[in-house]
Amino acid sequence: MTQVTRTVRIGSAHGLHARPAKLFAQAAKDAGIPVTLAKGDAKPVNAASILGVISLGIEQGDEVTLTVDGDGAEAVADTLTELLATDHDAE
Protein backbone atom coordinates (compact mmCIF):
# COMPACT_ATOMS: atom_id res chain seq x y z
CA MET A 1 0.00 0.00 0.00
CA THR A 2 1.35 3.38 -0.98
CA GLN A 3 1.45 6.26 1.48
CA VAL A 4 2.21 9.79 0.31
CA THR A 5 2.82 12.67 2.72
CA ARG A 6 3.09 16.29 1.61
CA THR A 7 3.62 19.56 3.45
CA VAL A 8 1.58 22.30 1.79
CA ARG A 9 1.33 26.06 2.37
CA ILE A 10 -2.29 27.29 2.25
CA GLY A 11 -3.01 29.67 -0.63
CA SER A 12 -6.55 30.92 0.07
CA ALA A 13 -6.54 34.51 1.33
CA HIS A 14 -8.96 33.63 4.14
CA GLY A 15 -7.57 30.17 4.87
CA LEU A 16 -9.66 26.99 4.76
CA HIS A 17 -13.03 28.52 5.61
CA ALA A 18 -16.35 27.10 4.38
CA ARG A 19 -16.00 27.28 0.57
CA PRO A 20 -12.38 26.11 0.11
CA ALA A 21 -12.82 23.58 2.94
CA LYS A 22 -15.91 22.19 1.18
CA LEU A 23 -14.06 21.93 -2.17
CA PHE A 24 -11.12 20.21 -0.46
CA ALA A 25 -13.22 17.83 1.66
CA GLN A 26 -15.36 16.84 -1.36
CA ALA A 27 -12.24 16.11 -3.43
CA ALA A 28 -10.78 14.05 -0.56
CA LYS A 29 -14.06 12.12 -0.26
CA ASP A 30 -14.23 11.55 -4.03
CA ALA A 31 -10.70 10.09 -3.97
CA GLY A 32 -12.14 6.96 -2.35
CA ILE A 33 -8.99 6.30 -0.30
CA PRO A 34 -8.04 7.47 3.23
CA VAL A 35 -6.81 11.08 3.36
CA THR A 36 -5.88 12.99 6.52
CA LEU A 37 -4.93 16.61 7.13
CA ALA A 38 -2.99 17.96 10.10
CA LYS A 39 -1.82 21.39 11.22
CA GLY A 40 1.29 21.54 13.39
CA ASP A 41 1.27 18.97 16.17
CA ALA A 42 -2.52 18.63 16.17
CA LYS A 43 -4.09 15.22 15.67
CA PRO A 44 -4.77 14.58 11.96
CA VAL A 45 -8.41 14.80 10.87
CA ASN A 46 -10.27 12.92 8.15
CA ALA A 47 -9.83 15.23 5.13
CA ALA A 48 -13.22 14.14 3.74
CA SER A 49 -14.93 15.70 6.79
CA ILE A 50 -15.68 19.39 6.20
CA LEU A 51 -16.19 19.91 9.94
CA GLY A 52 -12.89 18.21 10.68
CA VAL A 53 -11.07 20.39 8.14
CA ILE A 54 -12.67 23.61 9.45
CA SER A 55 -11.92 22.58 13.06
CA LEU A 56 -8.18 22.85 12.33
CA GLY A 57 -8.55 26.65 12.01
CA ILE A 58 -6.22 26.84 9.01
CA GLU A 59 -5.24 30.35 7.90
CA GLN A 60 -3.50 31.62 4.75
CA GLY A 61 0.21 30.79 4.81
CA ASP A 62 -0.20 28.00 7.37
CA GLU A 63 1.64 24.79 6.59
CA VAL A 64 -0.40 21.60 6.77
CA THR A 65 0.51 17.95 6.40
CA LEU A 66 -1.51 15.97 3.89
CA THR A 67 -1.33 12.17 4.08
CA VAL A 68 -2.88 9.91 1.45
CA ASP A 69 -2.99 6.09 1.73
CA GLY A 70 -3.76 3.59 -1.00
CA ASP A 71 -3.67 2.92 -4.72
CA GLY A 72 -3.27 6.12 -6.71
CA ALA A 73 -2.11 8.06 -3.62
CA GLU A 74 0.42 10.09 -5.64
CA ALA A 75 -2.22 11.40 -8.08
CA VAL A 76 -4.69 12.13 -5.27
CA ALA A 77 -1.96 13.98 -3.33
CA ASP A 78 -1.17 16.04 -6.46
CA THR A 79 -4.83 17.06 -6.88
CA LEU A 80 -5.35 17.89 -3.19
CA THR A 81 -2.03 19.76 -2.94
CA GLU A 82 -3.14 21.92 -5.87
CA LEU A 83 -6.47 22.66 -4.15
CA LEU A 84 -4.75 23.65 -0.89
CA ALA A 85 -2.15 25.86 -2.58
CA THR A 86 -4.69 27.73 -4.79
CA ASP A 87 -6.26 30.99 -3.60
CA HIS A 88 -9.98 30.18 -3.85
CA ASP A 89 -10.79 33.68 -2.54
CA ALA A 90 -9.26 35.45 -5.55
CA GLU A 91 -11.75 36.92 -8.00
C-alpha positions as CSV (number, residue, x, y, z in Angstrom):
1,M,0.0,0.0,0.0
2,T,1.3,3.4,-1.0
3,Q,1.4,6.3,1.5
4,V,2.2,9.8,0.3
5,T,2.8,12.7,2.7
6,R,3.1,16.3,1.6
7,T,3.6,19.6,3.5
8,V,1.6,22.3,1.8
9,R,1.3,26.1,2.4
10,I,-2.3,27.3,2.2
11,G,-3.0,29.7,-0.6
12,S,-6.5,30.9,0.1
13,A,-6.5,34.5,1.3
14,H,-9.0,33.6,4.1
15,G,-7.6,30.2,4.9
16,L,-9.7,27.0,4.8
17,H,-13.0,28.5,5.6
18,A,-16.4,27.1,4.4
19,R,-16.0,27.3,0.6
20,P,-12.4,26.1,0.1
21,A,-12.8,23.6,2.9
22,K,-15.9,22.2,1.2
23,L,-14.1,21.9,-2.2
24,F,-11.1,20.2,-0.5
25,A,-13.2,17.8,1.7
26,Q,-15.4,16.8,-1.4
27,A,-12.2,16.1,-3.4
28,A,-10.8,14.1,-0.6
29,K,-14.1,12.1,-0.3
30,D,-14.2,11.6,-4.0
31,A,-10.7,10.1,-4.0
32,G,-12.1,7.0,-2.3
33,I,-9.0,6.3,-0.3
34,P,-8.0,7.5,3.2
35,V,-6.8,11.1,3.4
36,T,-5.9,13.0,6.5
37,L,-4.9,16.6,7.1
38,A,-3.0,18.0,10.1
39,K,-1.8,21.4,11.2
40,G,1.3,21.5,13.4
41,D,1.3,19.0,16.2
42,A,-2.5,18.6,16.2
43,K,-4.1,15.2,15.7
44,P,-4.8,14.6,12.0
45,V,-8.4,14.8,10.9
46,N,-10.3,12.9,8.1
47,A,-9.8,15.2,5.1
48,A,-13.2,14.1,3.7
49,S,-14.9,15.7,6.8
50,I,-15.7,19.4,6.2
51,L,-16.2,19.9,9.9
52,G,-12.9,18.2,10.7
53,V,-11.1,20.4,8.1
54,I,-12.7,23.6,9.5
55,S,-11.9,22.6,13.1
56,L,-8.2,22.8,12.3
57,G,-8.5,26.6,12.0
58,I,-6.2,26.8,9.0
59,E,-5.2,30.4,7.9
60,Q,-3.5,31.6,4.7
61,G,0.2,30.8,4.8
62,D,-0.2,28.0,7.4
63,E,1.6,24.8,6.6
64,V,-0.4,21.6,6.8
65,T,0.5,17.9,6.4
66,L,-1.5,16.0,3.9
67,T,-1.3,12.2,4.1
68,V,-2.9,9.9,1.4
69,D,-3.0,6.1,1.7
70,G,-3.8,3.6,-1.0
71,D,-3.7,2.9,-4.7
72,G,-3.3,6.1,-6.7
73,A,-2.1,8.1,-3.6
74,E,0.4,10.1,-5.6
75,A,-2.2,11.4,-8.1
76,V,-4.7,12.1,-5.3
77,A,-2.0,14.0,-3.3
78,D,-1.2,16.0,-6.5
79,T,-4.8,17.1,-6.9
80,L,-5.4,17.9,-3.2
81,T,-2.0,19.8,-2.9
82,E,-3.1,21.9,-5.9
83,L,-6.5,22.7,-4.1
84,L,-4.7,23.7,-0.9
85,A,-2.1,25.9,-2.6
86,T,-4.7,27.7,-4.8
87,D,-6.3,31.0,-3.6
88,H,-10.0,30.2,-3.9
89,D,-10.8,33.7,-2.5
90,A,-9.3,35.5,-5.6
91,E,-11.8,36.9,-8.0
